[in-house]
């Protein structure tokens, strides 16, 4: 039996009430087989990383423990995306829901289907800030510290977080 691994999943949406889409996906993650729910970050509202002619995104990061292999987990995440109605229209484009494996324990993997750690995670504040929120002392497999990576980010995409958004509504 595979040992339990801490797995960080990045979530993002910018279509059909993105906040609701991310919350729905977070609930779906709690039902994954051979997995235990741990926690998730608050929601972050961010500008698109890719093409700018699309709506803004809602992002979050979830932490779970799993006994699924990385590829089995990828299969389950893709099934969740499909069940929620994901259709990929263009690279870095609009998404009803996007579920990415960011980290799988301290493992590294580089296959045609899956690269772990996620190849762009260190360049994205909408990944690093939610990661730091739920695991502030996290160190990547290459020994980089999340806090150091955040301080080195050249550009930010986050416009606000859930707390700021809710306080503006009052």
C-alpha positions as CSV (number, residue, x, y, z in Angstrom):
1,X,0.0,0.0,0.0
2,X,1.3,3.5,-0.9
3,X,2.2,5.7,2.0
4,X,0.2,8.8,2.7
5,X,1.5,11.9,0.9
6,X,0.7,15.6,1.5
7,X,-0.7,16.9,-1.8
8,X,-1.3,20.5,-2.7
9,X,-4.0,21.1,-5.4
10,X,-4.3,24.5,-7.2
11,X,-7.9,25.5,-8.1
12,X,-8.9,28.2,-10.5
13,X,-12.0,29.4,-12.4
14,X,-13.1,32.4,-14.4
15,X,-16.5,31.3,-15.9
16,X,-20.1,30.8,-14.7
17,X,-19.8,32.3,-11.2
18,X,-16.1,31.4,-10.6
19,X,-16.4,31.6,-6.8
20,X,-19.1,29.0,-6.8
21,X,-17.2,26.8,-9.2
22,X,-14.1,26.8,-6.9
23,X,-16.2,26.1,-3.8
24,X,-17.9,23.2,-5.6
25,X,-14.6,21.8,-6.6
26,X,-13.3,22.1,-3.0
27,X,-16.3,20.0,-1.8
28,X,-15.6,17.5,-4.6
29,X,-12.0,17.1,-3.4
30,X,-13.3,15.9,-0.1
31,X,-14.8,12.9,-1.8
32,X,-11.6,11.6,-3.4
33,X,-11.0,7.9,-2.6
34,X,-7.9,6.9,-0.6
35,X,-7.6,10.6,0.4
36,X,-8.2,12.7,3.5
37,X,-9.2,16.3,3.5
38,X,-6.9,18.7,5.5
39,X,-7.6,22.3,4.6
40,X,-7.8,25.0,2.0
41,X,-6.8,28.6,1.6
42,X,-9.2,31.5,1.3
43,X,-10.2,32.5,-2.2
44,X,-8.0,34.9,-4.1
45,X,-9.2,37.1,-7.0
46,X,-6.6,37.6,-9.7
47,X,-6.1,39.0,-13.2
48,X,-5.6,36.4,-16.0
49,X,-2.0,35.2,-16.4
50,X,-2.4,34.4,-20.1
51,X,-4.7,36.2,-22.7
52,X,-6.1,39.4,-21.2
53,X,-9.4,39.2,-23.2
54,X,-11.0,37.0,-20.5
55,X,-12.7,37.4,-17.1
56,X,-10.7,37.6,-13.9
57,X,-10.0,34.4,-12.0
58,X,-10.9,33.0,-8.5
59,X,-8.0,30.8,-7.1
60,X,-7.4,28.7,-4.1
61,X,-5.1,25.9,-2.9
62,X,-6.2,22.8,-1.1
63,X,-4.1,20.4,1.0
64,X,-5.0,16.8,1.3
65,X,-3.4,13.5,2.2
66,X,-3.6,10.7,-0.3
67,X,-2.5,7.2,-1.0
68,X,-3.3,7.6,-4.7
69,X,-0.3,7.6,-7.0
70,X,0.4,10.9,-8.8
71,X,-1.1,9.6,-12.1
72,X,-4.1,8.0,-10.3
73,X,-4.7,11.4,-8.6
74,X,-4.4,13.2,-11.9
75,X,-7.0,10.9,-13.4
76,X,-9.4,11.6,-10.5
77,X,-8.9,15.3,-10.7
78,X,-9.5,15.3,-14.5
79,X,-12.7,13.3,-13.8
80,X,-13.8,15.9,-11.3
81,X,-13.1,18.7,-13.8
82,X,-15.1,16.8,-16.5
83,X,-18.0,16.2,-14.1
84,X,-18.1,19.9,-13.4
85,X,-18.2,20.7,-17.1
86,X,-14.7,21.8,-17.9
87,X,-13.9,22.4,-21.6
88,X,-10.5,23.7,-22.4
89,X,-10.8,26.3,-25.1
90,X,-7.2,27.7,-25.3
91,X,-3.9,27.6,-23.5
92,X,-4.1,29.7,-20.3
93,X,-7.6,30.7,-21.4
94,X,-11.0,30.7,-19.8
95,X,-11.8,27.8,-17.4
96,X,-14.9,26.7,-15.8
97,X,-12.6,24.8,-13.3
98,X,-9.0,23.9,-13.3
99,X,-7.5,21.5,-10.8
100,X,-3.7,21.2,-10.8
101,X,-1.4,19.0,-8.8
102,X,1.1,21.6,-7.4
103,X,3.1,19.3,-5.1
104,X,3.0,15.6,-4.2
105,X,5.0,15.1,-1.0
106,X,8.6,15.7,-1.8
107,X,8.4,13.9,-5.1
108,X,9.4,15.1,-8.5
109,X,7.9,13.7,-11.7
110,X,8.4,14.6,-15.3
111,X,6.2,12.7,-17.7
112,X,4.2,13.7,-20.8
113,X,1.0,13.8,-18.7
114,X,2.3,15.3,-15.5
115,X,5.1,17.4,-14.1
116,X,5.5,17.7,-10.3
117,X,6.2,20.2,-8.9
118,X,3.9,22.2,-11.2
119,X,6.2,23.8,-13.7
120,X,4.8,27.4,-13.3
121,X,3.9,27.5,-9.7
122,X,7.0,29.5,-8.6
123,X,6.0,32.3,-11.0
124,X,2.5,32.8,-9.8
125,X,1.4,34.7,-6.8
126,X,-2.1,33.2,-7.0
127,X,-0.4,29.9,-6.3
128,X,2.3,30.9,-3.8
129,X,0.3,33.2,-1.6
130,X,-2.5,30.6,-0.9
131,X,0.2,28.0,-0.4
132,X,2.0,30.2,2.1
133,X,-1.4,30.8,3.9
134,X,-2.0,27.1,4.6
135,X,1.7,26.0,4.9
136,X,3.9,29.0,5.7
137,X,7.0,27.0,6.3
138,X,6.7,24.8,3.2
139,X,9.9,23.9,1.4
140,X,9.8,22.6,-2.2
141,X,11.6,19.5,-3.3
142,X,14.4,21.7,-4.7
143,X,14.8,23.2,-1.2
144,X,13.3,26.6,-2.2
145,X,11.2,28.2,0.6
146,X,7.7,29.5,-0.3
147,X,8.4,32.8,1.6
148,X,11.6,33.4,-0.5
149,X,9.8,32.6,-3.7
150,X,7.1,35.1,-2.9
151,X,9.6,37.9,-2.2
152,X,11.3,37.2,-5.6
153,X,8.1,37.4,-7.7
154,X,8.5,40.0,-10.5
155,X,4.8,40.6,-11.0
156,X,1.6,40.1,-9.1
157,X,-1.7,39.0,-10.5
158,X,-3.8,38.9,-7.3
159,X,-6.2,41.8,-7.0
160,X,-7.7,40.9,-3.6
161,X,-8.4,38.0,-1.4
162,X,-11.7,36.7,0.0
163,X,-11.3,38.7,3.3
164,X,-10.8,42.0,1.4
165,X,-13.6,41.2,-1.0
166,X,-16.1,40.4,1.8
167,X,-15.2,43.6,3.7
168,X,-15.8,45.7,0.6
169,X,-19.3,44.3,0.3
170,X,-20.3,45.6,3.7
